[in-house]
Amino acid sequence: MKKYYLLLFGLFIIASSFAQNEVVVKKRDRKKDIELQTSLGNIVIRLSDATPLHRDNFLKLAKNGFYDSVLFHRVIQNFMIQSGDPNSKAAEKGKPLGNGGPSYTIPAEFSPELFHKKGVVAAARMGDNVNPKKESSGSQFYIVQGKLFTDEGLDSVERVRLNGRKLSAAHREYYKTIGGTPQLDQNYTVFGEVIIGMEVVNTIAATPTSKGTDRDRPLEDIRIISIKMLKRK
């Protein structure tokens, strides 16, 4: 009988522990900005209310400490920097990364107003051959550095990468004057934007990377140390 009561007490403690670890996204959380405290400086991002599934998922993971110690495991200058693979936290040098994450995906949330301009935050995902609905990774994301485009270059992007879909005049002007990655528009969900720290993004993007089996992984680890939620000013 004593063992039975001890077992019940043990189960209660375990259940209580799980309950304490559950993270709830509150209304006030959605009005806060996210500060990525990295080993090369801080980046502050503002999540978009136009993508509530991605917004709340990122907030939940951030509050739960999911991103603490993850690496920027894929970095391509003039394109983007990518993070969010939990397998990267203790990965030895030279190990290929990019396959880790929670056991779920997030439905695509495309919006014409959210495009791949310099500084946006978007969700990584598996390719169309295995992911025709373009569902997002549960945790992996990238920040666009991008590059400037000419009209000729944008015409080529529309024809080859966007299957004939035309970019708006406003978006074309942005890509010509500030830059981005228009070839990704409406193919990957944009769910936020850097508001402080783009110079840190540029520094990370310029870091030397591997040409081996761990291609595009920085030769020296660049880590998200922790994430802090900031009250908007």
Secondary structure by P-SEA (a helix, b strand, c coil): caaaaaaaaaaaaaaaaaaaaccccccccccbbbbbccccbbbbbbbbcccaaaaaaaaaaaaaccccccccccccccccccccccccccccccccccccccccccccccccccccccbbbbbbbccccccccccccccbbbbbbbbbbcaaaaaaaaacccccccccaaaaaaaacccccccccccccccccccccaaaaaaaaacccccccccccccccccccbbbbbccc
